[in-house]
Amino acid sequence: MSYAVEFTPGAEDFLVQLYEFLLDRSETLEDLDVADEALKVIRQAALSHLSTTP
């Protein structure tokens, strides 16, 4: 069985804050890529895990 996962507005806001934090501290283009990848991985992990074990 799997469940639909939706982020609350507060969770979305937190992810935006985290992304902005990472962007503010970026010094290279690689750092920007890391920020993008980090956000993607966090979302994917949360959705994957929570869809099977709420």
N, C-alpha and C positions, 0 to 999 in steps of 0.2 A: 504494500500500500504506500502511496506517496501523497504528500500534502502540497497545496499551493502555498507559496511563501511570498509575502508582501512586506516590504520595509515600511516601518512607520515613518511619518514625517521627521520625527526626531532622529531616527537612525539615518535617514537620507541626509539630514543636516550634518550629522556627525561625519559621515563619509565625505561630504563636501569640505568640511573643516579639515579633515585629515589630508585630503588632496591638496588643499590650499597650503597647509603646513609643509607638505613635501615640496610643492612648487616653490614656495618662498625660500627654501633652503637649497634648492637646486643650483648647482654651479656649472654644470655641463649639460650637453644634449642627452648624454647617457642618463643623467639624473632625472631628466624629464621623462625619459622612457621608463625608468624604474618607478616613478610616481604613477604613470599610467598603468603599468603592469601590476603594481601593488593594489591599486583600487580594483582592477579586474579580478585579481586572485581572491581578494577579500570577499567581493560580491559572489563569485563563483563558489567559494568554500561555504559561505553562509547558506546560499540557496541549495547547494548540494546536500549539506549536512541536515539542515532544517527540514528539507522536503521528505526526509526519511525518518528523522527522530525529532519531532517537534518538542 
